[in-house]
Amino acid sequence: MKYEWRKKEKEIYLPKKKPVRINIPEFKYFTVEGKGNPNDELFKEYIGVLYLR
């Protein structure tokens, strides 16, 4: 199922006309760190893990 963040979290992501104070909830996310060629096999392996279900 597609997660539509623009509809569900629009108060966080979409700009306002005037500055307002908002509370950002805690999110879970993955990061990939490193440097080098993004065409390497190791990079493909890291990115592939993000798409496993």
Residue pairs with C-beta under 8 A, 6 or more apart in sequence:
5 13
6 13
6 14
11 22
12 22
12 24
30 49
30 50
32 43
32 46
32 47
32 50
34 42
34 43
34 46
36 43
37 43
